[in-house]
Amino acid sequence: MLSFKELLLPQPLEKALAAMGQIKPTPIQVQTIPIALTNRDLLSCTQACSGKFIAFCIPLIASLIKSPRRNALILVPTKELAAQIDVVLGELTQNLPELTRTVLTPANAVSIQVKALRLKPRIIIATPGRLVELLRKGATSLSPVGILVLDQADRMFEKELALPLNEVLRFIPKSRQTLLFCEVASPAIAKHASKFLKDPVRITVEEEAASELPQRSVMTSEKRVRLPRSSGATGSRRKGVGSQQVKKANFAKASAAQ
């Protein structure tokens, strides 16, 4: 696959990729996206800066366009990772205002997130602990979730996050698609992953292939770039002016490389 155009994606997605300057897919995108678009479960092992955010966001968005009653859930181990994915989703859904989203992490108060969930966002990006807290309050239902993404799953399988992760699993329909991404392939990871996956396609991108990708010089720490707030269910566009808008654009480029 030499170009995203070969995927015959919905036109709003094609326009968004072009606006982001995404033309030639990375190795993980080449291997992941065509399979994920067929509704198969995936177990993908790749390093950071491989382009995996776009690798799972494209099939996720395509699925939600195709099935308007279907929602998506992305689980991550940290609030920083959630913020990066939120930015990439914002760029990819810039022509799809109906695909609202919210971020549920300790970065914002529970009361704010409860209000956001009342707007019934189509995409939830969350850390397991905060999502469990909101589920116990009855703030949301995961019954409409038709596609589940676990990023940096190997970190979430560690003891501290494993319990809330397993609790979240009880609330998600079994008839779903699951895309699981990790950085380390091991028998232990495969054992944990089997709880989430049904007959998955296994994909591994070697470190050398990932390291060949162009590296971004933009730092993604909060010291250099102010992360965009996404405490409420938002549309796909984010508005800003002046230097702050430039900073967000740079952060989006850096996040897209992840």
Secondary structure as GFF3:
##gff-version 3
##sequence-region A 1 258
A	DSSP	three_ten_helix	4	7	.	.	.	ID=ss1
A	DSSP	alpha_helix	11	19	.	.	.	ID=ss2
A	DSSP	alpha_helix	27	36	.	.	.	ID=ss3
A	DSSP	beta_strand	42	45	.	.	.	ID=ss4
A	DSSP	alpha_helix	52	66	.	.	.	ID=ss5
A	DSSP	beta_strand	71	75	.	.	.	ID=ss6
A	DSSP	alpha_helix	79	92	.	.	.	ID=ss7
A	DSSP	beta_strand	101	104	.	.	.	ID=ss8
A	DSSP	alpha_helix	110	117	.	.	.	ID=ss9
A	DSSP	beta_strand	123	126	.	.	.	ID=ss10
A	DSSP	alpha_helix	128	136	.	.	.	ID=ss11
A	DSSP	beta_strand	145	150	.	.	.	ID=ss12
A	DSSP	alpha_helix	153	156	.	.	.	ID=ss13
A	DSSP	alpha_helix	159	171	.	.	.	ID=ss14
A	DSSP	beta_strand	177	182	.	.	.	ID=ss15
A	DSSP	alpha_helix	187	193	.	.	.	ID=ss16
A	DSSP	beta_strand	201	204	.	.	.	ID=ss17
A	DSSP	alpha_helix	207	211	.	.	.	ID=ss18
A	DSSP	alpha_helix	242	256	.	.	.	ID=ss19
###
